[in-house]
Every structure is written in C-alpha cells, then in structure tokens.
Amino acid sequence: MRPIILASASPRRRELLTQAGFTFEVIPAHVNEDPYPDEEPTAYVVRLAREKAEAVYGQLRAPEAIVIGADTTVTVDGHILAKPEDAEDAARMLRKLSGRTHQVITGVAIASGIGTDAAAEVTSVEFFTLSDEEIRAYVATGEPMDKAGAYGIQGYAARWIPRIEGCYFNVVGLPLARVAAMLKANDFAIED
C-alpha cells in the first residue's frame, strides 16, 4: 500500500480522513500563509495547498508516497477571512458574516512522484443575524480562534447556520469526496 501523508496539523482534517476510512500519517507543512497582494481567495487556497503538499513530499525519502495538502478560507465580498489574530478580530469577522451568505473555499493538492494535482471546493454558507451579545459570548468560548472566518460549523456556531449549498465537510476543513475523486483520478490505489 502506498503511504498517504497529510501535510496538515489540523485536528479536524485528521478526524475527517480517519472518519472516511483512510490510513495515513501526519507531517505538518511549514509554509508562509500570508496572501499575496490582490490574490483572489481561490488562487490563494490552491497555492497554499500545493505549497504544503510539495514541501512535505520534498522532505520524504519515499517516492511512492502520496501527500495531501489543504488550506481553507472564508470569503465575503471577495475578502479573505483567515484565522483571527485575537478576540477583537474574531468579533469583527463574525459581524461581517452576520445575516449574510459567504463562501468557504478549500484548496486541495495531491503530490506524488508523478506530479501535483490541485483543485478547489466552494461551499456557500448562510448565517443568521447575530447580536453583539451572541458574538461576545461565542468569542469568549475560544472556539473561533483557530478557524478561518472565526467559526466552526461543527461546533457552537451550528445554531446560526440554517442552510449551506455544497459540501459540508469542506466547511469543516476537507472536502472528502473531492479528495477521494482526486486520488482515484490520479490512479492512487487506496486499500483498506
């Protein structure tokens, strides 16, 4: 069986891959995650996913390995909402999302000895209108602090999301069906 490596320290990505039945090991990538000036959100996450997958693949002494890189961002009005810097930044992001529909975009890259394949998955997420008190209470839980857009759909914030259009797992951090399709399209045999 060809070894699969997840180039991410994200506990949510680990949980999702495990849930989907993949056997893998984790080697986090260390790349600069700052967007380029005027970089579009989709180009940004695809670039980071590719850089992460290729950085880890380049460290390995295993040409048969498959490395999965991923990066997720939230975008509203074309602006990237990455992970908040502090509680004030998290509150600012949540105010931007309040009462609106935004997009969650995950870039996924598969690096191997035959090259790198990269793609993006986009999911639209609708938010209820949030009061300042709700935002303050949510930020105080600490849940928003390590998540793009300052919320986790699988946690407390689920109560404010009446509808999504697209892949739920993409919003959590890894579009599983997209990953499986990319592996299959590139002739990566996944065995139990």
N, C-alpha and C positions, 0 to 999 in steps of 0.2 A: 504494500500500500504506500502511495506517495504521501509524505508528511505534509500536513497543512499547518501553516503558521498564521496566527492572527497578529498583525502588526499594530496592536492597539492595547492600551491598558484599561480600556473602558469595561467596567464590570457588566454593563448592560449588553454590550456586544458579546462578551463571553457567555452570558446567560442565554442569549438568543441562539448562538451557534450550538451550544450544548442542547438546548431545547429541541432544535431541529435535527439532532442526531449526529452532528459532525464530531469527529475526534480530531483534536488539534492541540497545539501548544501556543503559548503567548510569548512573543518577543516584541515589546513596545518599540515603536519607532520614535526617534527624537528629531523632529524637523521643525523649522520655524513656521508657525501657523498664522503669521500676520498676512492679511490680504495685500496684494499689490494695489497701487493707486488705481482707482476706477475699475478694478477687477469685478466682473459680473459674478453673482453668487454661485451659479452652476459651474462656471470655469474655475472658481476658487476651490470648491469642494472636490472636483475631479482632479485638479492639480495636486491638492494635498493628499488625496487617496493614492494617487500614482507615486508621489514622492515617498510616502510612508512604505508602500509595498516594495518599491525598488530599493529603498535604503536598507530594509531588513533583508531582502533577497541578496543584496550585495554583500552582506555580512556573513551569509551562510556558506558553508563548505559542502553544500548538498544541492547539486544541480537539479535533482529530481523533485525538490521541494516546490510547494505552491504557497505563495504568500498573499494573504488578503489584507488590503489596506482600505480604510474607510474614514470619511470625515463628514460630519453633519453640521448644517447651519440652518438657522431660521431666517427668513427674509420677509420683509413687509415694505411695500413701496420701493422695491429694488435695493433696500439697505440690508446689509448683513448684520444679524444679531447673533454674535458668537456667545461664548460663556461670559457671564457678568464678572466685572472686576471686583465689585463689592456690593453690599446690600443696596446702596443708592442706585447703582447701575442696574441691578436686578429689578428694582421698582420701576425705573424708567422704561425698561423693556416691556414689562407687564402692562404698563399704561399704554404703550404703543400697540400692543396686541389686543387690548380690551375692546370688546364689541366689534371685532373685525375678523376677517378671514386672512390668514397668512399662509405661506408655503414653507414646508420643511424639505430641504434638499440634502440628500446623502450622495456623496461621490463614493464609488466602489471601484477598486482596482485589483486585478489578479495578476501577480508577477510570477513568472516561471522561466525555465530555460528557453522557452520559445518566444519570450517577449512579455509585454504587458498589455492587458485589455482593460479599458476603463469605461465607466458609464455613470449615469446619474439617475436617481429616482426622486420624483417630486410628489409630495402629498399636500393637499390643501386642508387646513385645519381652521375650523370656526370657533371663536371664543365668545362666551357671554360677556356682557359689560361687567367690569369688576369695580367695586367700590375701593376707595383708598384704604379703608379698614381691612378689606379682604386681601389686598395686595400686601399691606404691612404684616398681617398675620401669616401669610404664606411665606414671605421673605424671612420672617423670624424662625420658621421651621428649618431653614438651611437647605431645604430641598433644591431651590433654584440655582444654587451657587456653582454647581459643576455641569450645568446643562445649557446647551445652545438655546437662546431665546428665553432663558431663565425659568423654564418649567419642564416637568416630566409628565407626559401623558399617562404613564403607568402609575402615577402617584396621586397626591392630593389634588393636583390641578385637573384631574379627570372630571371632576364635578363641574367644571366650567366649559367643557368641550362637548357640545351637543351633536356635532357632525364632523366627519372627515371625508375627504374624497381621495382615495388612493390607498396605499399600503400602510397599515397600522404599524408594522414592525419598522418601517422607515422612520416613523416619528420617534420610536424608542431608540433608534440609532443604527439599525442594519436591516435593509430590505432583503429578507431571507430568500424569497422567490427569485429576486434579481441575482443574488449571489449564486444560487443553485443553477440558474439558467446560464450564467456566465461560465461556471465551471464545466457544465455539460457542453456548451458551445465550443469550448476550447479543448475538448477531449480529455478532461481531467476525470479519471475514473474515481468515484468516491465509493469506497467499500465500507461495510459495517465493521 
